[in-house]
Amino acid sequence: MNSGGTKLSKGDLALAKICADWPEARDTMKTSIARWRSEGYDFTLDWLLRSVNTVLTGEAKFLHLHSQSADKIASALKRAVKHIDTALNMIGGRLGLDHDRVLFSKFAVPVMVRYLDSQGGHLDAKTRDKLLFWFVQTGMWGRFSGSVESFIDKDLGIL
């Protein structure tokens, strides 16, 4: 609980620890969130932090961030934002899902971000289309409607 009595999420706690070492982290993340909001997407700090976590640690659970340095987190944030932009451009350009009202399966994006990072941010057309097919399937079958961390970890393990 915070001082106002609001229950904090695991992401809130992880971000608080990060901000202790890197005070500008929250504002840096909010800048990206605001840019995506201006483009029609509605993401949260927790969601962005999940993408940072998958890039840096290959894990979904925030506890894996606790031992990471501020420099590593800053680098992972930069890479995550770049790969999120790439993923959103692929999803919007190839599937026509170019704003929040039609973007289903938001929690598939952190997995896509991890995969893009592992590939240096570049995919050939065949791999890109397979990744987009997987994205559509996650939405169609409600893959992330249950325990988000568990399903992200399963998918990261497969990568």
C-alpha distance (Angstrom), angle and dihedral (degrees) to the residues before:
residue distance angle dihedral
M1 . . .
N2 3.75 . .
S3 3.81 123.8 .
G4 3.82 90.2 -87.7
G5 3.81 92.6 55.4
T6 3.81 96.1 -106.5
K7 3.78 115.1 142.4
L8 3.80 110.0 -118.3
S9 3.79 123.1 -138.7
K10 3.79 122.7 -130.1
G11 3.80 86.7 -105.5
D12 3.82 91.0 54.4
L13 3.79 90.0 53.1
A14 3.80 92.9 47.1
L15 3.80 91.2 48.2
A16 3.82 91.2 49.0
K17 3.81 89.7 54.5
I18 3.81 91.2 47.5
C19 3.81 91.1 49.5
A20 3.80 90.0 53.5
D21 3.82 88.1 64.7
W22 3.81 97.8 28.9
P23 3.84 110.2 29.3
E24 3.82 93.8 -174.8
A25 3.82 93.5 56.7
R26 3.81 96.9 96.6
D27 3.82 93.4 48.0
T28 3.80 91.6 45.5
M29 3.80 90.2 52.5
K30 3.81 92.5 44.4
T31 3.81 89.4 55.7
S32 3.81 90.5 60.6
I33 3.81 92.1 43.0
A34 3.83 89.7 52.1
R35 3.81 92.0 49.1
W36 3.80 91.6 51.3
R37 3.81 89.6 46.3
S38 3.83 89.2 54.9
E39 3.83 86.9 53.3
G40 3.81 91.9 53.4
Y41 3.82 102.2 -94.4
D42 3.79 125.9 120.8
F43 3.80 111.0 -152.7
T44 3.80 130.1 159.6
L45 3.78 132.1 -137.5
D46 3.82 88.7 -111.7
W47 3.81 90.2 55.8
L48 3.82 92.7 49.5
L49 3.79 91.2 45.6
R50 3.80 88.7 52.4
S51 3.82 88.6 56.6
V52 3.81 90.9 48.1
N53 3.79 88.7 50.6
T54 3.81 93.9 51.2
V55 3.81 90.9 49.6
L56 3.80 95.1 46.9
T57 3.80 103.2 36.0
G58 3.80 106.7 13.4
E59 3.80 87.3 -126.3
A60 3.81 135.2 107.1
K61 3.80 99.8 -147.5
F62 3.79 114.3 91.5
L63 3.80 93.2 -139.4
H64 3.81 87.8 79.3
L65 3.81 89.1 67.0
H66 3.81 94.1 60.7
S67 3.80 95.1 83.9
Q68 3.83 95.3 44.9
S69 3.80 122.4 106.2
A70 3.79 123.2 -121.6
D71 3.82 90.1 -113.5
K72 3.80 92.3 54.8
I73 3.80 91.5 46.9
A74 3.82 91.6 49.2
S75 3.80 90.5 50.7
A76 3.81 91.9 46.9
L77 3.82 90.7 49.1
K78 3.79 91.0 53.8
R79 3.82 91.7 49.5
A80 3.81 92.4 43.8
V81 3.81 92.6 52.3
K82 3.81 90.5 49.2
H83 3.82 92.1 49.4
I84 3.81 92.9 44.4
D85 3.80 87.9 54.8
T86 3.80 89.2 49.9
A87 3.82 92.3 48.3
L88 3.81 92.8 47.6
N89 3.80 90.3 48.5
M90 3.81 90.8 50.7
I91 3.80 92.5 46.7
G92 3.80 92.8 45.5
G93 3.79 96.7 41.0
R94 3.81 100.1 42.4
L95 3.82 101.2 28.7
G96 3.81 101.8 27.4
L97 3.82 91.8 -126.4
D98 3.78 94.7 134.6
H99 3.81 105.8 150.1
D100 3.79 139.5 38.7
R101 3.80 97.8 -96.6
V102 3.80 91.3 65.0
L103 3.82 100.6 28.9
F104 3.77 104.0 104.9
S105 3.78 125.7 179.7
K106 3.82 97.3 33.0
F107 3.79 90.4 173.2
A108 3.79 90.9 62.7
V109 3.81 87.4 68.2
P110 3.86 95.5 71.7
V111 3.81 88.1 54.9
M112 3.80 90.2 48.6
V113 3.81 89.0 48.6
R114 3.81 91.1 53.9
Y115 3.79 90.6 49.4
L116 3.81 92.6 48.0
D117 3.80 89.8 49.6
S118 3.81 91.4 50.8
Q119 3.81 88.8 52.6
G120 3.80 94.8 48.6
G121 3.80 90.6 -107.1
H122 3.80 94.1 -67.9
L123 3.79 127.5 107.1
D124 3.76 129.9 176.3
A125 3.82 116.5 -124.1
K126 3.80 94.6 -100.0
T127 3.82 93.8 50.7
R128 3.82 91.4 44.2
D129 3.79 91.0 53.6
K130 3.82 92.1 47.6
L131 3.80 89.5 51.5
L132 3.80 90.9 49.7
F133 3.82 90.3 47.7
W134 3.82 88.6 53.8
F135 3.83 89.6 48.6
V136 3.82 91.4 53.4
Q137 3.80 90.9 47.3
T138 3.82 92.1 52.7
G139 3.78 89.9 55.5
M140 3.77 95.7 41.7
W141 3.79 93.2 51.7
G142 3.82 96.8 36.7
R143 3.79 93.0 -120.0
F144 3.81 94.7 167.9
S145 3.80 97.8 40.6
G146 3.81 90.7 97.8
S147 3.79 129.2 43.2
V148 3.80 101.4 -11.3
E149 3.81 95.9 -165.3
S150 3.80 93.2 50.6
F151 3.79 94.5 50.5
I152 3.81 93.6 43.5
D153 3.82 89.3 50.5
K154 3.82 90.6 50.0
D155 3.79 91.1 50.8
L156 3.81 92.7 45.2
G157 3.79 88.8 51.4
I158 3.78 89.9 54.5
L159 3.80 91.6 51.5
